[in-house]
Amino acid sequence: MQSSDQLQTLLHSVNRKSYPAYKSLRGAYQFDRYILSIDHVQGDPFASPSHISVKLTHRDTGFPAEYYKGTLTRITLGDFLNRQFEQQISRYTFRAKGSGKSGLISVSHCGQEVLARTACEVTEKGITARFFIGFPANGRTINSPELEKIFFDFLPVCIHKAFFYRNLDAGRLKQAIELAEDQEYIRKELHRRSLAAFINDGAILPRESGISSRPMKDSVPFVSPEHLRISLDLPHKGTITGMGIPCGITLIVGGGYHGKSTLLNALELGVYNHISGDGREYVITDDSALKLRSEDGRFIKDVDISLFINDLPNKKDTRCFSTEDASGSTSQAAGIIEGMEAGSKVFLLDEDTSATNFMVRDSFMQRVICREKEPITPFLECARDLYEKAGISTVLVAGSSGAFFHIADTVIQMDNYRPVDITAATHKLCSEYPLSAAEPPSFHMPDSHRIMTKAKAAPSRHGRPGQPERLKTKVHGKDSFSLGKTEVDLRYIEQLTDSEQTASLALLLKYAIEHLIDGKHTLPEIVAYLDTQLHKQGLAFFSEGNYIPCGYAMPRIQEIYSCFNRYRRP
């Protein structure tokens, strides 16, 4: 390791040279109470910025030991510090001048959810912050005095203000840690009390706008109905009350624009912890919950959808069903089976984004088209068995079909964003509007046996004959990424909340293709291996060469399954 003085000497030596001379700066340098590493140097001032990391010890930073003793507190501390660091560097970005990305200083931007990120990783040994700097140049000629400003004037101020306990608001940090521990407590209480979700009284569920996840100002606070209200004694906040949604089948109904989908959106993101001030801090959903919808045109490979679809006119085997272009009903059936495979114990559905013919068939339609002529067993007829025989609860938003009242254990009406428990009233009405007798096929657990395969080796212009072309990943925001020449569409994976999770999924799929997919291992075996490695290695799994880059966040196992299921393979 070299000293900061040696870095300064190197900067002077490369000034006014051609841009590639910056690569001689790669390495680690000891600064005052931290180590600065130049991990990757960009090729020119217009390319993606250089990768920088800073390492600090707990002895120097002075954080209380209990803040990094466990996984939960380490993730929360890392999230808090990353937000502080982003605030600091935003004051200095582009203050060093030059062409292209010269002077850019950036770090991962955190949303309302708390995620484990490579941008700030806390271990038992210390803290590592990772970020990007655009090395300054005039044209393609090095302007090292401007980079010297960044390294020796700007960064030391940012680092000491963001990563040293004595310089932070200790009260806010303590509040963040205690909030995370209270949220974890509620998650454990869900299992103990047989609840699918919890929404606290006073929660603010509406968001600022369709493109903002911040809470809406002057919105109606959540007030739980009396019959569903429960109390929780949290370790730090004390007693809170709210609506507990029991396991089973829960129906959310109400007029248009009264808050049905708003409640469901809060529940689908309740699988993540949220920061203080979000309004949904104590909206907690079973962490395996999966939002499902229809996806016309979806790719499906070797899925046993026979629980819902049988006896197709073309005699296609639905116990091992594949298609390049699924219909809405077929895609939703596959999504449910894939969710069961991923271990989800709660399904979240909205009638508006579901295939109508998959969800329900009314009495008149059953009279016109007899069961023998209809290959689809509607979800209405399977939801009860999903809960009683597979232990999977359903939370369903419905606005047009009254048939779902007959299978619901709990019915919640949203009235101007306030929930009303109408379970008893609707059960009484059900006797006046009976459903036609239905005899669905007997329930059986799906038995998909999906061996993952990959494309045949294609000649490469840069490699040996017969070797596949080196796969490159490119992330297109939160909704998709490309892997080689294949596009993976994740638009309908609605619980993906950050483009850095998408970037992680791209790397996981790339790793699986290059190292795990061999025509022998099943998809669950491959995903289970990746999930185990992520828990063992943490964010180190995303290392590139000898360093871990900024720009990756941890996805859930449900999203890993969802991504792999949408990868179009032979």
N, C-alpha and C positions, 0 to 999 in steps of 0.2 A: 504494500500500500504506500502511496506517495502522499506528500503533504500538500496543503492548500497553496503554499508558496511555490511548489513545483508546478502546480496547475497554472499559476499565474505566469511563470516563466514560459511554459508551453504555449499559453495564449499569446504572449508577446512574439514567440518564434514563428507562429503560423499567420500572423497578421499580414493581410494583403496577398496571401498565397491563393491558389485556386481552391475551390470549395472542398474537394476530397481531402485536403490536408487536415481538416477537422477530425478525421478518423483517428489521428494520432493521439487524441485526447481520451480515448476510451480507457476506462480503468476506474479505480477507487481512490478517493482523496480524503484525508483526515482534516476536517474543519473543527471549529470550536464546539465540542460536545455532540458532533454528528459526523457521519461518513457520507460523503456525496459520491455517487457512482454514475458515470456516464456509460450506460449499458448499450445503447445503439445510436449511431450517428446517421442522420438523414443524408441522402445522396446529393441533394441540391436544395437551395432555399425554397423551392416550390413543392418539394416532396413532403410526405407526412413527417411531422416534427420528430426530433430526437427523443429517445427514452431516457429518463433520468430517475434515479431513486435515492432516497435518503434513509439512512438507518440510525436509530437512536436506541440507547439502552434505557431500561426502566430506572436504573440508578440515577441517570442524568435527568430524565424527564420528571421523575418524582411522583408518578401516579400511585394512589393507594393500591396495595397488592390485590385487594378484593375486586378491583376493577378489571383485572386480567386473569382471574383464577379459573374461569370457566368459559365454555364456548359462547354462551349467550352474552355475557358481559364483554368479552373480547370483541364480538361483532358490533355490539352497541357502542363501545368505546371507539372502534375504528370508524364507524359511521359518523359519530360526533366530531372526531378530529378531522375527518375528510371535509366535512361541512365548514369547519373553522378555517382549514387551509384554503379552501376554494374562495372564501370571503377575502382572505388576505391577498392571494395572488391576483384576484380580479382587479386590484388597485394598480398592479404593475405590468399587466400584460400589454404588449406592444409599446411600452415606454422606451424600450430599446429599439432603435430604428434600423431599417434596411429593406431589402426587396423580398417579395414572396411572403413566407410565414415568419420572417425575421422578427424576433422579439415576442412571439407568441409564448405565453405560459398558460398551460391549462391542466386541469385535473378532472376526474369524473364528476359529473353533476348528479347529485342525489335528489330523488323525488320525495314523495311523502312516505314511501315505504323504507324500512331499514333492511338493507341487504348486505351480505358479506361480499366485499369487493377487493380486487387486487390493488385498487388505488390506495388503500390504507389497511394494512394487515397488522394485527396485533397478535403476538405470540407470548409465551411465558418468558421469552428472552428479551423481547423489545418490540419496537415499532418500526415498520417499514412503510414509507410513503412513496408512491410512484406517480409520475406526472410527465408532461411533455413540455419541451422547450424548442422553439424555432431558432436555430443558430443563425445569428445575423450575418448578412452579406450585402455588399453593394454589387448588384448584378450577380455574378457567380464568383466574386472575389471576397475572401473572408474579411469581415469587419470584427476582429476579436475584441477591441475595446468595448463594444456594445455588449458582447457576451460576458466580458469581465464585470460589467455593471450588474448583469443578472446574477452571476455567481457570487459576487462579493459585496454587492450593495442591496439588491432586492431580496434574494432568497434568504439570507441570514435573518432579516427582519421577519419575513413570513414564517419561517420555521420556528423561531423562538416565540413568536406570538401564538402559533397554532398548536405546538406540540409539547410545550412545557407547562406542567400543571400550575405552577405559581402564576403564570400569565393568563390563565383561562378563568372563566366564570365557574368556580367550583360548584356553586349552587345549581346552575343549569346542567352541568355534567352529572351531578348526583341525581337530579330529577330524571334525566334520560336513563340512567342505569336502573333506578328504582321503577320507572315506568316499564322497562323491559321485563324486569322480574315480576311485576304485577301481571303483565300480559301473559307471561309463561305460566303463572299460577292459574289464570283463567283457563288456559288451554288444558291443563291437567284436570281442572274441575269439570270441563265438558265431558271428558271420558268418565269421571267418577259419578257424575249426575245423569249420564245417558242423554246428553244434549248434543245437538248438531251445531248449534251456534248460540252466541250471546250478543245482545245489543244493549248498551247501557242507556239509562235515562239521561237525557241531555245531549246525546250524541248529535252531531251535525252531519247528516248523510248527503245532502245535495252538494254538488261541486260547483265551482265558480262558473265554468263554461264547459263546452264540449272539448276544448283543447287545454283546459287547466284542471289539475287535480286538487287545487286548493279549495278549502271550504267556502261555500257561498255565504256572503254576508246577509244578515237579517233573515236567515232561513228558519224554518220551524224546527225547534229541538225535538228530538225523539222522546216520546212518553210511552212506556210499555203498558199494555192492557193489564188490568188487575189480576186476571186468572193466570197469566203467563209471567207475572213479575216474580223474580227471585232476588235474593240478597247474596252477595259474596263479600267475605271478609278478606280483603287483599293485604299482603304483608306490609305494604308501605302506605297506600292511600287510605286504607281502612275500609269501612263498609260502603259498597255501592249497590245500587239496584238496577234492574234492567229486565229485558225480555229474554227468557231462555226458550229457544226453539227445540222442542223435544225430538229425539230420534224417531223415525217413522216417516210418514208422508205428510208434508206441510204444504198447504195451498195458500198462495198470496193472491188476493183478488182486489178488485176496486175499479172505479171509473178511470178513464184515460186521464193522464197527467196528475194523478193523485199520489204517485210515489212508489208504485209497485216495482218498476225496474230499478229505481234509485235504491230501494232496499236490497234487491238482488245484487246490484253492482257492489254495494258495500259488503255484502256477504262473500262474494267471490274474491274480493281483495282482503277479506278478513283472515286469509291464510298467512298473511304477512303482518309483522309488527309495524305500527305507524308512529311517526314522531309526535311529540307534544304539540298541540295546537292544530292538529289535522282535523279534529272533530270526530274521527273514527278510532281513537286510541284504544277504546275498550269494545270495539266491534271485533269479536273473535270467532272465527269459524274453524271447525275441525281441519287440521292442517293437511289432510289428504283430500279435501273437497275439490271437485272437478266441475267446471262449467262446461256444459255440452250444448251443441247446436247442430243444425244441418249444414252440410257443406257440399253444395252441388259441384260436381267435377272433381271430387277428391279421389286420390289414389288409395286403394285398399289392397292389402296383400295377405292372403292365407288366413283370414279371420273367420272364426266360427260364429256366424250370425244366425244360426238356426233357431236360437231362442226367439227371435223376432220374425225371421223370414224363412219360409219353407215352400217346397213344391212349386218352384218357378216353372213357367211354361216351357222354357228351353232346357229343363231338367238339370240346370247347373247346380253343382254341389254347394250348398250354403254352409256346410260344416267346415269347408276350407275355401272361402270365397275370396276372389281377387277381381279387381276391375281397375282400369285406368281412368274411368270417368263415372264416379258413383252418382246416383240420384240423391235427392235430399233425404229420403227415408232410409236408403241403404247406408249413407254416410253416417246418419245418426245412430242407426243400429250398431254399426262398427265402432263408433265412438264410445258407446256404452260398454261394449265388450272389452275394448282396449282400456277403458277406465277401470274395469274390474281387474284386468290383468295388472294394472299399475298400482293396485291396492287401495283405490279410493273407497271411502266409506260414506261419502255424501255426494250426491249428484245435484247440481243446480241447473235448472232449465227454465227457459222463458218461452211461452207459447208463441210469441211473436217471431222468434228466430228458430223455431222447430218446424219440421215437416208435418203438415196437418194430417196427412194420411198415416203417418207413423204414430202420432200421439193418440188419436181417437177415431172411431167410426160410429156415427150416430145410428139410432134404431132404424130410421128409414133406409139408410144406406145398407144396413145389414139385411133388411128385407128384400131390397132390390138385388144386391150382389151377395149371394150366399157365401158362407165361410169356405166352402170347398173351392170357390173360384177366387178367393182372396189370399194371396201368399203371405200377407203382412199380419202379424199378431200385434195389435197396437200396444203402445207403452202402458195405456190405461189398464190393460189386463195383466200386465207383468209387474207393475210397480209394487204391489203387495207382496208377491213372492220374492222380489229383489230384497225387500226388507226382512221378511220373516225367515227366508232360507239362505240369503247371502249376507245379511247384516248391513245392507246398503240403504241409507235414508235418501229421501228425495225432497227437495224444496223446489216447488214449481210455481211460476207466475202464470196465471190464467186470466183471460179477459173475455173469451167468447164461448167456450164450451162448459156447460154445467155438469157434464158427466164426471169431471174430476172431483166434485163434491162427494161423490159416493165412495171414493177410496181414501179420502183425506182423514188423517187422525186429528189434524189441527188446521183450522181455517182462519186466516188473518186478513181482514179487510183494511186496505189503506184508504183513509179518508182525509184528504188534504194533508198528506204526509204523516198522519197520526194513525197508528195501528189499533184496530178494534178486533177483539176475539169474538168471532161469530160462529164458532164451532157448534155449539148446542143448537143454535137457530137453524143452521144449514142441515144438520143431521135430522132435525125434525121435518124439514121440507123434503128431504130425500125420499121419505116414505110416500109423499104425495106425487113424486115424479120418478117412479122406479125405472131402472135401466132394463133393457132387454136381457134375458138370460144369455150368458155367454159361456162357452166351454173352450177356453184356450188350451193349447197343448200343454202337457205336463211340464213343469219347470225343471230345467237341468242346467248345471253349471257348464259354461262354454269350455270347449276343449281345443283351443287353438294350439297348433304345433308349428310355430313359424321359424323356419331356418333362414337366417339372413344371408343373402348373397350379394355380390357386387358385380359391377360391369366387367366384361372381359378386358384383358390387357389391350391397350391401344398403342400403336407406335408413337414414340415421342421424338420430337425434333431435337431434343437436347439430351436424351438418354440412350441407353442401349436398346437394340431392336427387341421388340416383344415386351419391354417394360412399360408399365402404365405411365401416362404423363403425370407429373407431380401435381397433386391437388392443391389448389389455392382457394382460400376462403375470402369472401367479400360480403360484409354485412350491409344490408339496405335498410337501415333504421331498425325499428322493433319488429317489423312484420315479416321480414324474409331475409334470406342470405343465399348466396350462390356458392356451390362447392364444385370446383372445376367448371364444367358446362351445365351442371344441374342446378336448377332453382328450387329452393325449399320454401314453400309458402306457409307462413305461420300466422296469417291475418286473423284466423278464427280461433287461435289459442288465446282466449281473452284474459287469462290470468298471467300472461307474460306482461310485466310492467315496466321493463327497462331494456333498451337496446343492448346493454352490456350482458344481460342474460342471453339474448339472441346470439351475441358473439361467442359466449361460452358454449351454447348448443352447437354452433358451427364447428368449434374445435373438438368437442366430444364426438360428433359424427365423423369428422375427419380422422380422429384417432381410431375410432371403431373400424372404419373402412381400411385403414392402413395396417392395423395390428390385430383386430379381433374377428372380423367377418371372414370366415373360412369355409362357409358352406356346411358347417357341422353344428356350430353353436346357435341356440335359439335366441330370439330377440330378448326375452326376459333374462336369459343368462348373461347376455352382453350388457344390458342396462344395469343389472344387479352388480356386475363387476365394476362398471364405471361409477355407480353410486357408492360402492364400498371404497373405491380409491379416492373419491372426493372427500369422504368422511375421514379417511386415514391421512391423506396428504393435504387436504384443504385446497387453498388456491394455488399451491405449488404445482398442482396437476396441469395448470395452464402455462407452464414454463415454456419458453421458446429459446432453445439453445441453453445458455448458461444464466438466463435471467427470466424473471416473471414480468411480463409487461402490464402496464396500466390498461384499464378498459374492459375488464371482465367482472361479472357478478354471478353469484351462485344461483343456478336454477333448481327447482324442485324435481323430484323423480318423475312426477306427473308430466312436467313439461319435457323432460328427456324422452319419455315414451311418446309423447305427442309429436315431437320433432322427428324421431326415428320412424314413426308410423307414416309420416308424410313425405319421407324421402323416397322418390320414385326409383325403384331398383328392378332389375329383371326378375 
